[in-house]
Amino acid sequence: MVENLLYSNQYNFDKVDWKEFENNLIKYANMDQFQTSLNNLIISINVLEKKAEKLRDIILKAAGNIPKKELLNIPNIDEIIN
């Protein structure tokens, strides 16, 4: 898989309030919509996939307050060709 640099470098980690991020992770993980349990004796791939999706959603929600990097001024393709 090729890494999408525009997506992976979108957050400005130098400006993150990591304590706030940690608090948001805890807060969102405790919200009803993200509650989950693994009481099943048989854990299927589908169950694990759903749990992973919930974890992803919690992280993305908590990351909502992280400042974004400003995209570089990329020239238009027409400017490059001409």
HUSUL-V356387 format. One record per backbone hydrogen bond with DSSP energy under -1.0 kcal/mol. NH is the residue of the N-H (numbers start at 1). CO is the residue of the C=O. Records with the same first field share a line. If there is no record, write none. Layout:
NH=CO, CO
This chain:
8=4
9=5
10=7
12=67
13=11
15=12
18=16
21=17
22=18
23=19
24=20
25=21
26=22
27=23
28=24
29=25
30=26
31=28
34=31
35=32
48=44
49=45
50=46
51=47
52=48
53=49
54=50
55=51
56=52
57=53
58=54
59=55
60=56
61=57
62=58
63=59
64=61
66=63
69=10
74=72
80=76
81=77
82=78
